[in-house]
Amino acid sequence: MRRWLTLAASAAVLLSTATASAAEKPDELKIGITAFLSGPASVFGEPAKAAADMMIEEMNAAGGIGGVPIRAFFVDEGAGGEAVLSEYRRLVQDVEVDAMFASISSGNCNKVAPLAEDLKVLNFMWDCGTQRIFEENDYRYVFRTQGNATPEMLSTVLYLLKTKPDFQSIAVVNQDYAWGRDSWAIFSTALKALKPDVEVVAEFFPKFGTPDFSTEISRLQAMRPDVILSTSWGGDLDTFVRQASQRGLTNTSTLVLPLAESSLERLGNALPPGHIVGGRGDHYFLHPEKKSDPEFAEFVEAFREKTGAYPIYPVFHMSQALNALKAAYEKAIEANGGEWPSHEQVVDAMQGLKFQGLGREVQIRSDGQGIEAMLLGTTTKADGYDFAVLDNMMLFDGGQITTPVGEVSLEWLGTLDQDFLDGIEVESFSHGQ
C-alpha cells in the first residue's frame, strides 16, 4: 500500500508539472490598457490609443504573439482613480485579461501596482513617471517598460550643463501637484550637486489648469533668470509658452522644457529657436538614429495619415509596452520548449528582458525598472515644418543616469559630483544629420 501511494504521489507530481509546463494555448491574448481618453491629458492618451490600434493590427496580421492574436480593452483614466481601479479589477477578474498596461498617471500607477500584485496579473507601467514605485516597494508582477522621472530630469540637467555651462540663475514654473513638486525636487537636487553656485531666484507653482500666467511672467521679466525650467505638460505648458513668447520672455531667458516634445507641433511658432526640449526617453519623430529606417519612417507617415499629427512620446511608450509583451511571451515560449507558457513563466521571463520599440533597445533590470536612453535638443527652425524642431540633439545612455537598484533617487543624486559629470558619455546629432 505504501509503495502504491508513493507511485500515485509521484504520478500526481508529474501530472502537475506537465500541466504547469504545457498551458493551453488561448484563442486570443487579452490586454487591458488604461489611458486618458477624455480631459486635458487626452492629448497623451488619444495618440497612444491610436498607436496601440495600429500596432496591434499590424502584429496580428503578422501572426500575433506565438500565433495568438492580441485583443485590447481600453480604460479611460479621465474617469478618475476609483473608476480606473474598478475597471482594472473587472478586466482582470471577469474578462480575464492576460496583462494590463497601466497607467499614464503616476497617481494611478501608485494605486494599481499593489492591486496588480494582489491579483497576480502582469502589469506594465507603460507611461507614468514616478520614480517611487520600485524605490519604495518590491513587486513580482509589476514592471516599467520605460525610464522614470530621475533619468528624465538628470539628463535635462546634464544637457543644460553641457550646452550652457556658464548660466548662473534659474527659476521654475511647475504645476502645483505631485509631478510638479517631485520633478523639481529631482532636478534641483541634481543641479545643486553638479553646479552648486547656481542661484534659484524663484519657485512658482501655479494651480493645475491655470489659464493666465501673467503674474509669473511679469515677475520673471523683472528677475531675468538665465534659465526657466518648467516640467509642465499639455495645455498648461502650451499656455505658459504662448504667453511667455507673446510677452517677450523667451527672448531674455532660456526655457528648459523636459516634456515639450509632445507640445512642439501644437505650439507652432510660439516656441522660438534656442530653447531646450526633452522627449521623456529617446522619443522623437525625427529620431537621429531611426528616421532613415524604412519601417520607422513608414510608421511615422502612417500615424500622421491616421491622426493628422506626428507621433509623440506616449506613442513611443506604447510601442515599447507592446514589444515588451511580445518579447516576454517569445522568451517564455522558447524556455518552455516551444510550448505555450503559463502566466508565471511569462512573469519570470520579464527579468532581464530586452526589447525595442520605436527607439533604442530597452532592458528590464532586477527591480522591474526599465532602462531607456534619453534624448534632448535645442529648438530651431527648419524648412518643411511650421513648428520648432530639435537641433544639437544628445542621446544619454539610460544605465548611467538611472538610480542604482536599492537606492533612493534624491539620496543618490545628492552624491553626484564633477567626476560623474565628466564620466557621462553622450552622442550628439545635428538636425538633418
Secondary structure as GFF3:
##gff-version 3
##sequence-region A 1 433
A	DSSP	alpha_helix	2	21	.	.	.	ID=ss1
A	DSSP	beta_strand	29	35	.	.	.	ID=ss2
A	DSSP	alpha_helix	42	61	.	.	.	ID=ss3
A	DSSP	beta_strand	70	76	.	.	.	ID=ss4
A	DSSP	three_ten_helix	77	79	.	.	.	ID=ss5
A	DSSP	alpha_helix	81	90	.	.	.	ID=ss6
A	DSSP	pi_helix	91	95	.	.	.	ID=ss7
A	DSSP	beta_strand	99	101	.	.	.	ID=ss8
A	DSSP	alpha_helix	106	119	.	.	.	ID=ss9
A	DSSP	beta_strand	122	125	.	.	.	ID=ss10
A	DSSP	alpha_helix	132	136	.	.	.	ID=ss11
A	DSSP	beta_strand	142	144	.	.	.	ID=ss12
A	DSSP	alpha_helix	149	163	.	.	.	ID=ss13
A	DSSP	beta_strand	169	173	.	.	.	ID=ss14
A	DSSP	alpha_helix	178	194	.	.	.	ID=ss15
A	DSSP	beta_strand	199	204	.	.	.	ID=ss16
A	DSSP	alpha_helix	214	223	.	.	.	ID=ss17
A	DSSP	beta_strand	227	229	.	.	.	ID=ss18
A	DSSP	alpha_helix	234	246	.	.	.	ID=ss19
A	DSSP	three_ten_helix	249	251	.	.	.	ID=ss20
A	DSSP	beta_strand	254	257	.	.	.	ID=ss21
A	DSSP	three_ten_helix	260	262	.	.	.	ID=ss22
A	DSSP	alpha_helix	264	267	.	.	.	ID=ss23
A	DSSP	three_ten_helix	268	270	.	.	.	ID=ss24
A	DSSP	beta_strand	276	278	.	.	.	ID=ss25
A	DSSP	alpha_helix	294	307	.	.	.	ID=ss26
A	DSSP	alpha_helix	313	335	.	.	.	ID=ss27
A	DSSP	alpha_helix	343	349	.	.	.	ID=ss28
A	DSSP	beta_strand	354	356	.	.	.	ID=ss29
A	DSSP	beta_strand	361	364	.	.	.	ID=ss30
A	DSSP	beta_strand	370	371	.	.	.	ID=ss31
A	DSSP	beta_strand	374	380	.	.	.	ID=ss32
A	DSSP	beta_strand	389	396	.	.	.	ID=ss33
A	DSSP	alpha_helix	398	401	.	.	.	ID=ss34
A	DSSP	alpha_helix	409	413	.	.	.	ID=ss35
A	DSSP	alpha_helix	418	423	.	.	.	ID=ss36
A	DSSP	beta_strand	426	429	.	.	.	ID=ss37
###
